């Protein structure tokens, strides 16, 4: 779940950018301390509900 991932990123004090609210897709773009850029994407089922 994206909210749990967001909480973990905040806990670790990593720099991140959430998706823009007007976009249908939900994601976090994270820059971790080792210099890796990671995109965490929330998938949606057929009913449109995030998983």
C-alpha positions in Angstrom: 0.0 0.0 0.0 1.4 3.4 -1.0 0.6 5.1 2.3 2.6 2.6 4.2 5.6 3.1 1.8 5.2 6.8 2.2 5.4 6.5 6.0 8.5 4.4 5.8 10.2 6.9 3.4 9.4 9.7 5.8 10.6 7.7 8.8 14.0 7.2 7.1 14.1 10.9 6.2 14.6 10.2 2.5 13.9 12.8 -0.1 10.8 12.0 -2.2 8.2 13.4 -4.5 4.6 12.1 -4.6 2.6 12.0 -7.8 0.6 15.1 -8.8 -2.9 15.0 -7.4 -4.5 15.5 -10.9 -2.9 12.3 -12.3 -4.7 9.0 -12.2 -1.6 7.0 -11.4 -0.3 7.1 -7.8 3.4 6.8 -7.1 6.4 8.0 -5.0 9.7 8.9 -6.5 12.3 8.3 -3.9 16.0 9.3 -3.8 17.6 7.1 -1.2 20.9 7.9 0.6 22.9 5.5 -1.6 22.1 7.6 -4.6 19.5 5.3 -6.2 16.3 6.8 -7.7 13.4 4.5 -7.0 9.8 4.8 -8.2 7.2 3.1 -6.2 4.0 2.6 -8.1 0.5 1.8 -6.7 -1.3 -0.7 -8.9 -5.0 -0.6 -9.5 -7.4 -3.5 -9.9 -10.1 -3.7 -12.5 -12.4 -1.9 -10.1 -10.1 1.1 -9.9 -9.1 0.5 -6.3 -5.5 0.7 -5.3 -3.7 -2.4 -4.2 
